[in-house]
Amino acid sequence: MSSTTQQGGGIRKESPALSLSQEEYKSIAKKHEPKRKAFANCLRAFVVGGLICVLGQAIIEFFKAAFDMTAKEASNPTVAVLVLISVILTSLGVYDKMAQFSGAGTSVPVTGFANSMCSAALEHRSEGLVLGVGGNMFKVAGAVIVFGAVAAFIIGIIYAVLGVGGNHL
């Protein structure tokens, strides 16, 4: 039941008015919604996240064997290497493809955090190194850094007052 109207010398065709109730719309939308494969998504996230963790453990074992480090001494350079790998893969566009495939599997804290900082920096690189890359890199990371520092401070105060973990006030 569309109608035509003449406007300014041309003919304009009006579209018919749809009269669907909210319930009818929801049922139509639900019928056409793609089915979610929750088990497959969880499995992919588990496997990819696990492989990232296995890579981290392999790097720790490398540092222990090659440089005669303890596991505690090897943990800091391992984090640095994982961050470097994450930034390189993000810069090449590989990390984003891994994230599309695995979903939450790539949000393992260190690599996911490095990816979010690098992505924000890459997105704004055309604005310059200081205002573009430097300024926008910490938009995502800023909240994490602030909350982490505040939480560490509060936990440190609690430990000092309670005398937990060594010397206290």
Sequence and secondary structure as in RCSB ss.txt:
>XXXX:A:sequence
MSSTTQQGGGIRKESPALSLSQEEYKSIAKKHEPKRKAFANCLRAFVVGGLICVLGQAIIEFFKAAFDMTAKEAS
NPTVAVLVLISVILTSLGVYDKMAQFSGAGTSVPVTGFANSMCSAALEHRSEGLVLGVGGNMFKVAGAVIVFGAV
AAFIIGIIYAVLGVGGNHL
>XXXX:A:secstr
   EEEETTEEEE        HHHHHHHHHHHS    HHHHHHHHHHHHHHHHHHHHHHHHHHHHHH   HHHHH
HHHHHHHHHHHHHHHHTTHHHHHHHHHGGGG  HHHHHHHHHHHHHHHTGGG IIIIIIHHHHHHHHHHHHHHHH
HHHHHHHHHHHHTTTS   
